[in-house]
Amino acid sequence: MDKDINITIIDREGIKHQVEAPTDMAMNLMEVIRSYELAPEGTIGICGGMAMCASCQCYVLSNTELPEKQDDEDAMLSEAFDVKDSSRLSCQIPITHVLEGLEVEIAPES
């Protein structure tokens, strides 16, 4: 089985990026966004991926099956700006094979 999956990420400028994300490095979506430098440094993942800020909020555009929101993610999104029904914290989405074809848009910087 291939260790990389294909993900589409739309940055805050509206530019669509097709990226490959490794499934064998225990990364989350926020770390993939940071590794491809798709958001200015210091504007995403400010809390380090602990679901304690909403700087990594993204909108899920595809019908990809994601892990269920945990209470801390739900609580953080309830206090965030620009939240939509499809909002998720990218730090809470582990990169696994089931995410093949995932499409997300990075939420505006608040």
Phi, psi and omega in degrees: 000136181296141183272349179250147174240161180259129181229143174253126180236125176262120183282181184289350176267357181088008181273132182270128180241128173266118182235157173255133181240131181284136178264357185252018182238010180055039179271161170246172185299322178300318180294326176294315178301317180293319183294330176270002179053049182270359173219144181304140180305138181086001180248357180220135180072037183300325181274001178082016177090027182260008183059035181248004173214173179242024183293342181257015180303139175220163177253126179276119185261340181261170178270027182294136178285123181246159174299150180295146177295135173271166183303319182293324177292316178301315180296318181294318179293331179292341180254357186276166176267159174056032182282138175238171177302330183268008183291139173217157171271121185295339177290345182258012180245098179290144180281110178226169182300332182292347179274001178310126179087002179303140175231125180226159173237131178288128180295155179300151177291131182260000000 
